[in-house]
Amino acid sequence: MRIKINAVTDSATFPEQVDVIVIGGGIIGTSVTYELAKQGVSVALFEKGVIGGEQSGRNWGWVRQQNRDLYELPLAMRSLQRWEELSGEIGEDLGFRRSGILYGTQNEADVARWEAWGRQAKQMGFVSHLLSAQEVHERIGSQARWVGGIWSPTDGRAEPSLAAPAIATGAQRLGAAVHQRCAVRGLDISAGRVSGVWTERGRVRASQVICCGGAWSSRFCKPYGIELPSANILGTAFKTTAAPEVIQGCLSMPELCIRRRLDGSYTVAIPGRGQLDLAPQNIRYAARFYPMYRSKIAKKLKLRLNGSFFNGPEAAGSWSSHGVSPFEKIRVLDPQPDRALLNEALRTLVNAFPALAGIKIDHAWGGWIDTTPDLVPVIDEIENVPGLFIASGFSGHGFGIGPGAGLLCAQLITRHSPFTDMTPYRLARFAKGNVIREPQMM
Ligand SMILES: Cc1cc2nc3c(=O)[nH]c(=O)nc-3n(C[C@H](O)[C@H](O)[C@H](O)COP(=O)(O)OP(=O)(O)OC[C@H]3O[C@@H](n4cnc5c(N)ncnc54)[C@H](O)[C@@H]3O)c2cc1C
């Protein structure tokens, strides 16, 4: 694997029956498992590879409320609260620090958008601060010619290498079963409702199953007649060698995003740049992605024809629950980073911050990001398959909202009132014939 991630030890015994099965051990699956176990529910998590091995161990580590789709702001705010509580509850450092997020820009239009967003966010209880060009300069001292910025002191960062593994371990301590290298091949359905799953180690019974399979969820759900529109976008990032502190938390500026890591290095990437592979899944859902493809978000994406047409999460083809499934053929999605982006980002970093001259790339990685047409996740109960829930499509920002989403899913599964309105997260918004909202994330 191109990333380094804390290892989790599997539970000692393999369950035959539990109340709830969680598919996928990313930040979402581990958080759901933790919250259910905390409520005393008997729960088992199955991960085809390793905990945190895909998106949740590959992201930039931003834990952000600022510039979110306002639909998602209550979830993001609750999530920040959970991040703060979790280290204490679990007794392990998840790397969470409320060190703030700063956006700087050289474009007047950005400032106008942030100002309008900030006014609405304030009515919802979230406060950020618009900064003048001088104030941006004073905060980061970079050489860029700023027009303005926005600063959200209550935002934070966490360590992707620590978070999902720590939450999974916390769930185990509360009684959850966690098994890795154990793909779920399919659902077990009896009398028209979910009665368990078929794993590569056999059947496990449960009356409720939640699919938190990230980039794989859409393919997993398709055999049950579920249309979960998803397009996977390849992101590239790298960790630097240790270097002087030019920013305490996270900084976004044109053509560069950086986060200070606990070990004194940085995670660096170029925002918005990525690759989209032409594959049967994104061809199938192309019409539903039309609003996104025509928005400015898609302008910086490169389209390519690659192996994913025949293999992997977006390929076509069926399988049986009793034979090797696509999920165990690729234990961990570990794509190559885009070399051109790495060199460009390193150059931009050193140009912006001369104090970082001599900094090097320690290691780099790629990560497939599962996106939905409006860039808001699906968190829902599936009417046509009673007993099945989906929490997927976190569209490049699920790490920050993971703990909040875990709580929301647990409330949905245990029939407690959800802490926020579920309407924005319903799968039905993507049903054929519905007008799909253009992505609002900024
Ligand atoms: C480069 C990059 C940068 C990002 N930066 C940020 C950021 O700064 N802040 C932020 O909030 N978000 C960020 N994101 C997005 C964030 O990482 C994701 O939204 C989030 O991690 C999604 O979590 P997940 O649990 O849904 O998916 P994943 O972490 O992908 O987990 C899904 C898991 O399900 C497993 N699985 C799938 N199918 C099966 C099956 N059939 N049986 C068993 N297991 C299965 C997979 O192996 C995988 O481990 C970034 C993502 C990338 C790639």
The ligand as an SDF file (V2000), in Angstrom:
LIG
                    3D

 53 58  0  0  0  0  0  0  0  0999 V2000
   -7.2090   12.2870   -1.9080 C   0  0  0  0  0  0  0  0  0  0  0  0
   -8.4400   12.4890   -1.0540 C   0  0  0  0  0  0  0  0  0  0  0  0
   -8.5650   13.6350   -0.2670 C   0  0  0  0  0  0  0  0  0  0  0  0
   -9.6810   13.8120    0.5490 C   0  0  0  0  0  0  0  0  0  0  0  0
   -9.6920   14.8500    1.4550 N   0  0  0  0  0  0  0  0  0  0  0  0
  -10.6980   14.9350    2.3590 C   0  0  0  0  0  0  0  0  0  0  0  0
  -10.6340   15.8890    3.4120 C   0  0  0  0  0  0  0  0  0  0  0  0
   -9.6540   16.6010    3.5840 O   0  0  0  0  0  0  0  0  0  0  0  0
  -11.6880   15.9730    4.2620 N   0  0  0  0  0  0  0  0  0  0  0  0
  -12.7810   15.1730    4.1340 C   0  0  0  0  0  0  0  0  0  0  0  0
  -13.7220   15.3370    4.9140 O   0  0  0  0  0  0  0  0  0  0  0  0
  -12.8270   14.2070    3.1890 N   0  0  0  0  0  0  0  0  0  0  0  0
  -11.8210   14.0580    2.3090 C   0  0  0  0  0  0  0  0  0  0  0  0
  -11.8400   13.0810    1.3660 N   0  0  0  0  0  0  0  0  0  0  0  0
  -13.0160   12.2250    1.2630 C   0  0  0  0  0  0  0  0  0  0  0  0
  -13.0670   11.2020    2.3780 C   0  0  0  0  0  0  0  0  0  0  0  0
  -11.8370   10.5260    2.4850 O   0  0  0  0  0  0  0  0  0  0  0  0
  -14.2020   10.2160    2.0740 C   0  0  0  0  0  0  0  0  0  0  0  0
  -15.4060   10.9100    1.8160 O   0  0  0  0  0  0  0  0  0  0  0  0
  -14.4490    9.2820    3.2520 C   0  0  0  0  0  0  0  0  0  0  0  0
  -13.2460    8.7210    3.7040 O   0  0  0  0  0  0  0  0  0  0  0  0
  -15.4150    8.1930    2.8280 C   0  0  0  0  0  0  0  0  0  0  0  0
  -15.4750    7.2310    3.8380 O   0  0  0  0  0  0  0  0  0  0  0  0
  -16.2050    5.8650    3.5760 P   0  0  0  0  0  0  0  0  0  0  0  0
  -16.1280    5.1180    4.8460 O   0  0  0  0  0  0  0  0  0  0  0  0
  -17.5360    6.1340    2.9560 O   0  0  0  0  0  0  0  0  0  0  0  0
  -15.3670    5.1640    2.4170 O   0  0  0  0  0  0  0  0  0  0  0  0
  -13.9450    4.3700    2.4260 P   0  0  0  0  0  0  0  0  0  0  0  0
  -12.9800    4.9960    3.3590 O   0  0  0  0  0  0  0  0  0  0  0  0
  -13.5620    4.2720    1.0230 O   0  0  0  0  0  0  0  0  0  0  0  0
  -14.3560    2.9910    3.0360 O   0  0  0  0  0  0  0  0  0  0  0  0
  -15.1570    2.0460    2.3500 C   0  0  0  0  0  0  0  0  0  0  0  0
  -14.6350    0.6720    2.7520 C   0  0  0  0  0  0  0  0  0  0  0  0
  -15.5510   -0.3170    2.3260 O   0  0  0  0  0  0  0  0  0  0  0  0
  -14.8200   -1.4730    1.9800 C   0  0  0  0  0  0  0  0  0  0  0  0
  -15.6940   -2.3190    1.1640 N   0  0  0  0  0  0  0  0  0  0  0  0
  -16.2690   -1.9890   -0.0120 C   0  0  0  0  0  0  0  0  0  0  0  0
  -17.0470   -2.9980   -0.4440 N   0  0  0  0  0  0  0  0  0  0  0  0
  -16.9640   -3.9840    0.4810 C   0  0  0  0  0  0  0  0  0  0  0  0
  -17.5420   -5.2750    0.5860 C   0  0  0  0  0  0  0  0  0  0  0  0
  -18.3720   -5.7630   -0.3400 N   0  0  0  0  0  0  0  0  0  0  0  0
  -17.2240   -6.0380    1.6800 N   0  0  0  0  0  0  0  0  0  0  0  0
  -16.4060   -5.5440    2.6480 C   0  0  0  0  0  0  0  0  0  0  0  0
  -15.8180   -4.3200    2.5780 N   0  0  0  0  0  0  0  0  0  0  0  0
  -16.1090   -3.5550    1.5100 C   0  0  0  0  0  0  0  0  0  0  0  0
  -13.6120   -0.9120    1.2470 C   0  0  0  0  0  0  0  0  0  0  0  0
  -12.5420   -1.8200    1.2290 O   0  0  0  0  0  0  0  0  0  0  0  0
  -13.3160    0.3450    2.0570 C   0  0  0  0  0  0  0  0  0  0  0  0
  -12.3260    0.1380    3.0530 O   0  0  0  0  0  0  0  0  0  0  0  0
  -10.7370   12.8630    0.5290 C   0  0  0  0  0  0  0  0  0  0  0  0
  -10.6220   11.7060   -0.2590 C   0  0  0  0  0  0  0  0  0  0  0  0
   -9.4670   11.4930   -1.0150 C   0  0  0  0  0  0  0  0  0  0  0  0
   -9.3210   10.2090   -1.7830 C   0  0  0  0  0  0  0  0  0  0  0  0
  1  2  1  0
  2  3  1  0
  2 52  2  0
  3  4  2  0
  4  5  1  0
  4 50  1  0
  5  6  2  0
  6  7  1  0
  6 13  1  0
  7  8  2  0
  7  9  1  0
  9 10  1  0
 10 11  2  0
 10 12  1  0
 12 13  2  0
 13 14  1  0
 14 15  1  0
 14 50  1  0
 15 16  1  0
 16 17  1  0
 16 18  1  0
 18 19  1  0
 18 20  1  0
 20 21  1  0
 20 22  1  0
 22 23  1  0
 23 24  1  0
 24 25  2  0
 24 26  1  0
 24 27  1  0
 27 28  1  0
 28 29  2  0
 28 30  1  0
 28 31  1  0
 31 32  1  0
 32 33  1  0
 33 34  1  0
 33 48  1  0
 34 35  1  0
 35 36  1  0
 35 46  1  0
 36 37  1  0
 36 45  1  0
 37 38  2  0
 38 39  1  0
 39 40  1  0
 39 45  2  0
 40 41  1  0
 40 42  2  0
 42 43  1  0
 43 44  2  0
 44 45  1  0
 46 47  1  0
 46 48  1  0
 48 49  1  0
 50 51  2  0
 51 52  1  0
 52 53  1  0
M  END
$$$$
